[in-house]
Amino acid sequence: MKQESESELLRRMAAWCSLAERCIQDVQKKIAATGLPSDAQERIVARLLKEKFIDENRFACSFVNDKLRFNKWGRIKIACELNKRKIAPAIRTEALERIDEQTYQAILLALLKARKKTIKGTTDRDIFNKLFRFAAGRGFESKETVSCLRLLFKGNDYEEEDAGYEADFD
């Protein structure tokens, strides 16, 4: 395989960034795989940033929206994934704050309702605990989860579990 020139790689990376939102880390990995010298890699990334092909704020907002709506992830899991992609804490926080609370709760409640139908449990407490762990695995906060579970288990009061979960995860 022949080595690409810097200008050709810049054109290719610009086209790739135009297809979907990308973060700096994704672009750097892709460029590094070509074997281009590090100074040329830095110039390409700087040019893509200057010309707005890469924008961390745009990427974070898009990522949060997509992972919430399509993957049904909670804030905790989304924040961890943004952290893995080395998105600045201020940008992460701003993007996560844009989540609409009603939409967030509706997604969590729908997830829990669907999961409740498939869970095998001997008691309501057992099902409650399994649903709580399921939501935690999806990255939803304990406070939000307990609130939605209370709606699902109307009439059954599991205050002793609630208090323990909230203390553990808050």
Contact map, one row per residue, 1 for C-alpha under 8 A:
11100000000000000000000000000000000000000000000000000000000000000000000000000000000000000000000000000000000000000000000000000000000000000000000000000000000000000000000000
11110000000000000000000000000000000000000000000000000000000000000000000000000000000000000000000000000000000000000000000000000000000000000000000000000000000000000000000000
11111000000000000000000000000000011100000000000000000000000000000000000000000000000000000000000000000000000000000000000000000000000000000000000000000000000000000000000000
01111101100000000000000000000000010000000000000000000000000000000000000000000000000000000000000000000000000000000000000000000000000000000000000000000000000000000000000000
00111111100000000000000000000000000000000000000000000000000000000000000000000000000000000000000000000000000000000000000000000000000000000000000000000000000000000000000000
00011111110000000000000000000000000100010001000000000000000000000000000000000000000000000000000000000000000000000000000000000000000000000000000000000000000000000000000000
00001111111000000000000000000000000000000000000000000000000000000000000000000000000000000000000000000000000000000000000000000000000000000000000000000000000000000000000000
00011111111100000000000000000000000000000000000000000000000000000000000000000000000000000000000000000000000000000000000000000000000000000000000000000000000000000000000000
00011111111110000000000000000010000000000000000000000000000000000000000000000000000000000000000000000000000000000000000000000000000000000000000000000000000000000000000000
00000111111111000000000000000000000000000001000100000000000000000000000000000000000000000000000000000000000000000000000000000000000000000000000000000000000000000000000000
00000011111111100000000000000000000000000000000000000000000000000000000000000000000000000000000000000000000000000000000000000000000000000000000000000000000000000000000000
00000001111111110000000000000000000000000000000000000000000000000000000000000000000000000000000000000000000000000000000000000000000000000000000000000000000000000000000000
00000000111111111000000000100010000000000000000000000000000000000000000000000000000000000000000000000000000000000000000000000000000000000000000000000000000000000000000000
00000000011111111100000000000000000000000000000100001000000000000000000000000000000000000000000000000000000000000000000000000000000000000000000000000000000000000000000000
00000000001111111110000000000000000000000000000000000000000000000000000000000000000000000000000000000000000000000000000000000000000000000000000000000000000000000000000000
00000000000111111111000000000000000000000000000000000000000000000000000000000000000000000000000000000000000000000000000000000000000000000000000000000000000000000000000000
00000000000011111111110000000000000000000000000000001100000000000000000000000000000000000000000000000000000000000000000000000000000000000000000000000000000000000000000000
00000000000001111111100000000000000000000000000000001000000000000000000000000000000000000000000000000000000000000000000000000000000000000000000000000000000000000000000000
00000000000000111111100000000000000000000000000000000000000000000000000000000000000000000000000000000000000000000000000000000000000000000000000000000000000000000000000000
00000000000000011111110000000000000000000000000000000000000000000000000000000000000000000000000000000000000000000000000000000000000000000000000000000000000000000000000000
00000000000000001111111000000000000000000000000000000110011001000000000000000000000000000000000000000000000000000000000000000000000000000000000000000000000000000000000000
00000000000000001001111101100000000000000000000000000111001000000000000000000000000000000000000000000000000000000000000000000000000000000000000000000000000000000000000000
00000000000000000000111111100000000000000000000000000111001000000000000000000000000010100000000000000000000000000000000000000000000000000000000000000000000000000000000000
00000000000000000000011111110000000000000000100000000101000000000000000000000000000000000000000000000000000000000000000000000000000000000000000000000000000000000000000000
00000000000000000000001111111000000000000000000000000000000000000000000000000000000011000000000000000000000000000000000000000000000000000000000000000000000000000000000000
00000000000000000000011111111100000000000000000000000000000000000000000000000000000010000000000000000000000000000000000000000000000000000000000000000000000000000000000000
00000000000010000000011111111110000000000000100000000000000000000000000000000000000000000000000000000000000000000000000000000000000000000000000000000000000000000000000000
00000000000000000000000111111111000000001000100000000000000000000000000000000000000000000000000000000000000000000000000000000000000000000000000000000000000000000000000000
00000000000000000000000011111111100000000000000000000000000000000000000000000000000000000000000000000000000000000000000000000000000000000000000000000000000000000000000000
00000000000000000000000001111111110000000000000000000000000000000000000000000000000000000000000000000000000000000000000000000000000000000000000000000000000000000000000000
00000000100010000000000000111111111100001000000000000000000000000000000000000000000000000000000000000000000000000000000000000000000000000000000000000000000000000000000000
00000000000000000000000000011111111101001000000000000000000000000000000000000000000000000000000000000000000000000000000000000000000000000000000000000000000000000000000000
00000000000000000000000000001111111100000000000000000000000000000000000000000000000000000000000000000000000000000000000000000000000000000000000000000000000000000000000000
00110000000000000000000000000111111100000000000000000000000000000000000000000000000000000000000000000000000000000000000000000000000000000000000000000000000000000000000000
00100000000000000000000000000011111110000000000000000000000000000000000000000000000000000000000000000000000000000000000000000000000000000000000000000000000000000000000000
00100100000000000000000000000011111111011000000000000000000000000000000000000000000000000000000000000000000000000000000000000000000000000000000000000000000000000000000000
00000000000000000000000000000000001111111000000000000000000000000000000000000000000000000000000000000000000000000000000000000000000000000000000000000000000000000000000000
00000000000000000000000000000001000111111100000000000000000000000000000000000000000000000000000000000000000000000000000000000000000000000000000000000000000000000000000000
00000000000000000000000000000000000011111110000000000000000000000000000000000000000000000000000000000000000000000000000000000000000000000000000000000000000000000000000000
00000100000000000000000000000000000111111111000000000000000000000000000000000000000000000000000000000000000000000000000000000000000000000000000000000000000000000000000000
00000000000000000000000000010011000111111111100000000000000000000000000000000000000000000000000000000000000000000000000000000000000000000000000000000000000000000000000000
00000000000000000000000000000000000001111111110000000000000000000000000000000000000000000000000000000000000000000000000000000000000000000000000000000000000000000000000000
00000000000000000000000000000000000000111111111000000000000000000000000000000000000000000000000000000000000000000000000000000000000000000000000000000000000000000000000000
00000100010000000000000000000000000000011111111100000000000000000000000000000000000000000000000000000000000000000000000000000000000000000000000000000000000000000000000000
00000000000000000000000100110000000000001111111110000000000000000000000000000000000000000000000000000000000000000000000000000000000000000000000000000000000000000000000000
00000000000000000000000000000000000000000111111111000000000000000000000000000000000000000000000000000000000000000000000000000000000000000000000000000000000000000000000000
00000000000000000000000000000000000000000011111111100000000000000000000000000000000000000000000000000000000000000000000000000000000000000000000000000000000000000000000000
00000000010001000000000000000000000000000001111111111100000000000000000000000000000000000000000000000000000000000000000000000000000000000000000000000000000000000000000000
00000000000000000000000000000000000000000000111111111110000000000000000000000000000000000000000000000000000000000000000000000000000000000000000000000000000000000000000000
00000000000000000000000000000000000000000000011111111000000000000000000000000000000000000000000000000000000000000000000000000000000000000000000000000000000000000000000000
00000000000000000000000000000000000000000000001111111100000000000000000000000000000000000000000000000000000000000000000000000000000000000000000000000000000000000000000000
00000000000000000000000000000000000000000000000111111110000000000000000000000000000000000000000000000000000000000000000000000000000000000000000000000000000000000000000000
00000000000001001100000000000000000000000000000111111110000000000000000000000000000000000000000000000000000000000000000000000000000000000000000000000000000000000000000000
00000000000000001000111100000000000000000000000110111111001000000000000000000000000000000000000000000000000000000000000000000000000000000000000000000000000000000000000000
00000000000000000000111000000000000000000000000010011111111000000000000000000000000000000000000000000000000000000000000000000000000000000000000000000000000000000000000000
00000000000000000000011100000000000000000000000000000111111100000000000000000000000000100010000000000000000000000000000000000000000000000000000000000000000000000000000000
00000000000000000000000000000000000000000000000000000011111110000000000000000000000000000010001000000000000000000000000000000000000000000000000000000000000000000000000000
00000000000000000000100000000000000000000000000000000011111111000000000000000000000000000000000000000000000000000000000000000000000000000000000000000000000000000000000000
00000000000000000000111000000000000000000000000000000111111111100000000000000000000000000000000000000000000000000000000000000000000000000000000000000000000000000000000000
00000000000000000000000000000000000000000000000000000001111111110000000000000000010000100011001000000000000000000000000000000000000000000000000000000000000000000000000000
00000000000000000000000000000000000000000000000000000000111111111000000000000000000000000000001101000000000000000000000000000000000000000000000000000000000000000000000000
00000000000000000000100000000000000000000000000000000000011111111100000000000000000000000000000000000000000000000000000000000000000000000000000000000000000000000000000000
00000000000000000000000000000000000000000000000000000000001111111110000000000000000000000000000000000000000000000000000000000000000000000000000000000000000000000000000000
00000000000000000000000000000000000000000000000000000000000111111111000000000100000000000000001100100000000000000000000000000000000000000000000000000000000000000000000000
00000000000000000000000000000000000000000000000000000000000011111111100000000000000000000000000000100000000000000000000000000000000000000000000000000000000000000000000000
00000000000000000000000000000000000000000000000000000000000001111111111000000000000000000000000000000000000000000000000000000000000000000000000000000000000000000000000000
00000000000000000000000000000000000000000000000000000000000000111111111110000100000000000000000000000000000000000000000000000000000000000000000000000000000000000000000000
00000000000000000000000000000000000000000000000000000000000000011111111111000100000000000000000000000001000000000000000000000000000000000000000000000000000000000000000000
00000000000000000000000000000000000000000000000000000000000000001111111110000000000000000000000000000000001000000000000000000000000000000000000000000000000000000000000000
00000000000000000000000000000000000000000000000000000000000000000111111100000000000000000000000000000000000000000000000000000000000000000000000000000000000000000000000000
00000000000000000000000000000000000000000000000000000000000000000111111110000000000000000000000000000000000000000000000000000000000000000000000000000000000000000000000000
00000000000000000000000000000000000000000000000000000000000000000011111111000000000000000000000000000000001100100000000000000000000000000100000000000000000000000000000000
00000000000000000000000000000000000000000000000000000000000000000011101111101100000000000000000000000000000000000000000000000000000000000111000000000000000000000000000000
00000000000000000000000000000000000000000000000000000000000000000001000111111100000000000000000000000000000000000000000000000000000000000111100000000000000000000000000000
00000000000000000000000000000000000000000000000000000000000000000000000011111110000000000000000100000000000000000000000000000000000000000011100000000000000000000000000000
00000000000000000000000000000000000000000000000000000000000000000000000001111111000000000000000000000000000000000000000000000000000000000011100000000000000000000000000000
00000000000000000000000000000000000000000000000000000000000000000000000011111111100000000000000000000000000000000000000000000000000000000111000000000000000000000000000000
00000000000000000000000000000000000000000000000000000000000000010011000011111111110000000000000000000000000000000000000000000000000000000010000000000000000000000000000000
00000000000000000000000000000000000000000000000000000000000000000000000000111111111000000001000100000000000000000000000000000000000000000000000000000000000000000000000000
00000000000000000000000000000000000000000000000000000000000000000000000000011111111100000000000000000000000000000000000000000000000000000000000000000000000000000000000000
00000000000000000000000000000000000000000000000000000000000000000000000000001111111110000000000000000000000000000000000000000000000000000000000000000000000000000000000000
00000000000000000000000000000000000000000000000000000000000100000000000000000111111111100001000000000000000000000000000000000000000000000000000000000000000000000000000000
00000000000000000000000000000000000000000000000000000000000000000000000000000011111111111001000000000000000000000000000000000000000000000000000000000000000000000000000000
00000000000000000000000000000000000000000000000000000000000000000000000000000001111111100000000000000000000000000000000000000000000000000000000000000000000000000000000000
00000000000000000000001011000000000000000000000000000000000000000000000000000000111111100000000000000000000000000000000000000000000000000000000000000000000000000000000000
00000000000000000000000010000000000000000000000000000000000000000000000000000000011111110000000000000000000000000000000000000000000000000000000000000000000000000000000000
00000000000000000000001000000000000000000000000000000001000100000000000000000000011111111011000000000000000000000000000000000000000000000000000000000000000000000000000000
00000000000000000000000000000000000000000000000000000000000000000000000000000000001001111111000000000000000000000000000000000000000000000000000000000000000000000000000000
00000000000000000000000000000000000000000000000000000000000000000000000000000000001000111111100000000000000000000000000000000000000000000000000000000000000000000000000000
00000000000000000000000000000000000000000000000000000000000000000000000000000000000000011111110000000000000000000000000000000000000000000000000000000000000000000000000000
00000000000000000000000000000000000000000000000000000001100100000000000000000000000000111111111000000000000000000000000000000000000000000000000000000000000000000000000000
00000000000000000000000000000000000000000000000000000000000100000000000000000010011000111111111100000000000000000000000000000000000000000000000000000000000000000000000000
00000000000000000000000000000000000000000000000000000000000000000000000000000000000000001111111110000000000000000000000000000000000000000000000000000000000000000000000000
00000000000000000000000000000000000000000000000000000000000000000000000000000000000000000111111111000000000000000000000000000000000000000000000000000000000000000000000000
00000000000000000000000000000000000000000000000000000000100110010000000000000000000000000011111111100000000000000000000000000000000000000000000000000000000000000000000000
00000000000000000000000000000000000000000000000000000000000010010000000000100010000000000001111111100000000000000000000000000000000000000000000000000000000000000000000000
00000000000000000000000000000000000000000000000000000000000000000000000000000000000000000000111111100000000000000000000000000000000000000000000000000000000000000000000000
00000000000000000000000000000000000000000000000000000000000010000000000000000000000000000000011111110000000000000000000000000000000000000000000000000000000000000000000000
00000000000000000000000000000000000000000000000000000000000000011000000000000000000000000000001111111011000000000000000000000000000000000000000000000000000000000000000000
00000000000000000000000000000000000000000000000000000000000000000000000000000000000000000000000001111111000000000000000000000000000000000000000000000000000000000000000000
00000000000000000000000000000000000000000000000000000000000000000000000000000000000000000000000000111111100000000000000000000000000000000000000000000000000000000000000000
00000000000000000000000000000000000000000000000000000000000000000000000000000000000000000000000000011111110000000000000000000000000000000000000000000000000000000000000000
00000000000000000000000000000000000000000000000000000000000000000000000000000000000000000000000000111111111000000000000000000000000000000000000000000000000000000000000000
00000000000000000000000000000000000000000000000000000000000000000001000000000000000000000000000000111111111100000000000000000000000000000000000000000000000000000000000000
00000000000000000000000000000000000000000000000000000000000000000000000000000000000000000000000000001111111110000000000000000000000000000000000100010000000000000000000000
00000000000000000000000000000000000000000000000000000000000000000000000000000000000000000000000000000111111111000000000000000000000000000000000000000000000000000000000000
00000000000000000000000000000000000000000000000000000000000000000000100100000000000000000000000000000011111111100000000000000000000000000000000000000000000000000000000000
00000000000000000000000000000000000000000000000000000000000000000000000100000000000000000000000000000001111111110000000000000000000000100001000010010000000000000000000000
00000000000000000000000000000000000000000000000000000000000000000000000000000000000000000000000000000000111111111000000000000000000000000000000000011000000000000000000000
00000000000000000000000000000000000000000000000000000000000000000000000000000000000000000000000000000000011111111100000000000000000000000000000000000000000000000000000000
00000000000000000000000000000000000000000000000000000000000000000000000100000000000000000000000000000000001111111110000000000000000000000000000000000000000000000000000000
00000000000000000000000000000000000000000000000000000000000000000000000000000000000000000000000000000000000111111111000000000000001000100000000000011000000000000000000000
00000000000000000000000000000000000000000000000000000000000000000000000000000000000000000000000000000000000011111111100000000000000000000000000000000001000000000000000000
00000000000000000000000000000000000000000000000000000000000000000000000000000000000000000000000000000000000001111111110000000000000000000000000000000000000000000000000000
00000000000000000000000000000000000000000000000000000000000000000000000000000000000000000000000000000000000000111111111000000000001000000000000000000000000000000000000000
00000000000000000000000000000000000000000000000000000000000000000000000000000000000000000000000000000000000000011111111000000010001000000000000000000000000000000000000000
00000000000000000000000000000000000000000000000000000000000000000000000000000000000000000000000000000000000000001111111000000000000000000000000000000000000000000000000000
00000000000000000000000000000000000000000000000000000000000000000000000000000000000000000000000000000000000000000111111100000000000000000000000000000000000000000000000000
00000000000000000000000000000000000000000000000000000000000000000000000000000000000000000000000000000000000000000011111110000010010000000000000000000000000000000000000000
00000000000000000000000000000000000000000000000000000000000000000000000000000000000000000000000000000000000000000000011111000010000000000000000000000000000000000000000000
00000000000000000000000000000000000000000000000000000000000000000000000000000000000000000000000000000000000000000000001111110110000000000000000000000000000000000000000000
00000000000000000000000000000000000000000000000000000000000000000000000000000000000000000000000000000000000000000000000111110110000000000000000000000000000000000000000000
00000000000000000000000000000000000000000000000000000000000000000000000000000000000000000000000000000000000000000000000011111110000000000000000000000000000000000000000000
00000000000000000000000000000000000000000000000000000000000000000000000000000000000000000000000000000000000000000000000011111111000000000000000000000000000000000000000000
00000000000000000000000000000000000000000000000000000000000000000000000000000000000000000000000000000000000000000000000000111111100000000000000000000000000001000000000000
00000000000000000000000000000000000000000000000000000000000000000000000000000000000000000000000000000000000000000000000011111111110000000000000000000000000000000000000000
00000000000000000000000000000000000000000000000000000000000000000000000000000000000000000000000000000000000000000001001111111111111000000000000000000000000000000000000000
00000000000000000000000000000000000000000000000000000000000000000000000000000000000000000000000000000000000000000000000000011111111100000000000000001000000000000000000000
00000000000000000000000000000000000000000000000000000000000000000000000000000000000000000000000000000000000000000000000000001111111110000000000000000000000000000000000000
00000000000000000000000000000000000000000000000000000000000000000000000000000000000000000000000000000000000000000000001000000111111111000000000000000000000000000000000000
00000000000000000000000000000000000000000000000000000000000000000000000000000000000000000000000000000000000000010011000000000011111111100000000000001000000000000000000000
00000000000000000000000000000000000000000000000000000000000000000000000000000000000000000000000000000000000000000000000000000001111111110000010011001000000000000000000000
00000000000000000000000000000000000000000000000000000000000000000000000000000000000000000000000000000000000000000000000000000000111111111000000000000000000000000000000000
00000000000000000000000000000000000000000000000000000000000000000000000000000000000000000000000000000000000000000000000000000000011111111100000000000000000000000000000000
00000000000000000000000000000000000000000000000000000000000000000000000000000000000000000000000000000000000100010000000000000000001111111111100010000000000000000000000000
00000000000000000000000000000000000000000000000000000000000000000000000000000000000000000000000000000000000000000000000000000000000111111111110010000000000000000000000000
00000000000000000000000000000000000000000000000000000000000000000000000000000000000000000000000000000000000000000000000000000000000011111111000000000000000000000000000000
00000000000000000000000000000000000000000000000000000000000000000000000111001000000000000000000000000000000000000000000000000000000001111111000000000000000000000000000000
00000000000000000000000000000000000000000000000000000000000000000000000011111100000000000000000000000000000000000000000000000000000000111111100000000000000000000000000000
00000000000000000000000000000000000000000000000000000000000000000000000011111000000000000000000000000000000100000000000000000000000000111111110110000000000000000000000000
00000000000000000000000000000000000000000000000000000000000000000000000001110000000000000000000000000000000000000000000000000000000000110011111110000000000000000000000011
00000000000000000000000000000000000000000000000000000000000000000000000000000000000000000000000000000000000000000000000000000000000100010001111111000000000000000000110011
00000000000000000000000000000000000000000000000000000000000000000000000000000000000000000000000000000000000000000000000000000000000000000000111111100000000000000000010001
00000000000000000000000000000000000000000000000000000000000000000000000000000000000000000000000000000000100000000000000000000000000000000001111111110000000000000000000000
00000000000000000000000000000000000000000000000000000000000000000000000000000000000000000000000000000000000100000000000000000000000100110001111111111000000000000000000000
00000000000000000000000000000000000000000000000000000000000000000000000000000000000000000000000000000000000000000000000000000000000100000000011111111100000000000100000000
00000000000000000000000000000000000000000000000000000000000000000000000000000000000000000000000000000000000000000000000000000000000000000000001111111110000000000000000000
00000000000000000000000000000000000000000000000000000000000000000000000000000000000000000000000000000000100110010000000000000000000000000000000111111111000000000000000000
00000000000000000000000000000000000000000000000000000000000000000000000000000000000000000000000000000000000010010000000000000001001100000000000011111111100000000000000000
00000000000000000000000000000000000000000000000000000000000000000000000000000000000000000000000000000000000000000000000000000000000000000000000001111111110110000000000000
00000000000000000000000000000000000000000000000000000000000000000000000000000000000000000000000000000000000000000000000000000000000000000000000000111111110000000000000000
00000000000000000000000000000000000000000000000000000000000000000000000000000000000000000000000000000000000000001000000000000000000000000000000000011111110000000000000000
00000000000000000000000000000000000000000000000000000000000000000000000000000000000000000000000000000000000000000000000000000000000000000000000000001111111110000000000000
00000000000000000000000000000000000000000000000000000000000000000000000000000000000000000000000000000000000000000000000000000000000000000000000000000111111110000000000000
00000000000000000000000000000000000000000000000000000000000000000000000000000000000000000000000000000000000000000000000000000000000000000000000000000000111110000000000000
00000000000000000000000000000000000000000000000000000000000000000000000000000000000000000000000000000000000000000000000000000000000000000000000000000100111111000000000000
00000000000000000000000000000000000000000000000000000000000000000000000000000000000000000000000000000000000000000000000000000000000000000000000000000100111111100000000000
00000000000000000000000000000000000000000000000000000000000000000000000000000000000000000000000000000000000000000000000000001000000000000000000000000000000111111100000000
00000000000000000000000000000000000000000000000000000000000000000000000000000000000000000000000000000000000000000000000000000000000000000000000000000000000011111110000000
00000000000000000000000000000000000000000000000000000000000000000000000000000000000000000000000000000000000000000000000000000000000000000000000000000000000001111111000000
00000000000000000000000000000000000000000000000000000000000000000000000000000000000000000000000000000000000000000000000000000000000000000000000000000000000001111111100000
00000000000000000000000000000000000000000000000000000000000000000000000000000000000000000000000000000000000000000000000000000000000000000000000001000000000001111111110000
00000000000000000000000000000000000000000000000000000000000000000000000000000000000000000000000000000000000000000000000000000000000000000000000000000000000000111111111000
00000000000000000000000000000000000000000000000000000000000000000000000000000000000000000000000000000000000000000000000000000000000000000000000000000000000000011111111100
00000000000000000000000000000000000000000000000000000000000000000000000000000000000000000000000000000000000000000000000000000000000000000000010000000000000000001111111110
00000000000000000000000000000000000000000000000000000000000000000000000000000000000000000000000000000000000000000000000000000000000000000000011000000000000000000111111111
00000000000000000000000000000000000000000000000000000000000000000000000000000000000000000000000000000000000000000000000000000000000000000000000000000000000000000011111111
00000000000000000000000000000000000000000000000000000000000000000000000000000000000000000000000000000000000000000000000000000000000000000000000000000000000000000001111111
00000000000000000000000000000000000000000000000000000000000000000000000000000000000000000000000000000000000000000000000000000000000000000000110000000000000000000000111111
00000000000000000000000000000000000000000000000000000000000000000000000000000000000000000000000000000000000000000000000000000000000000000000111000000000000000000000011111
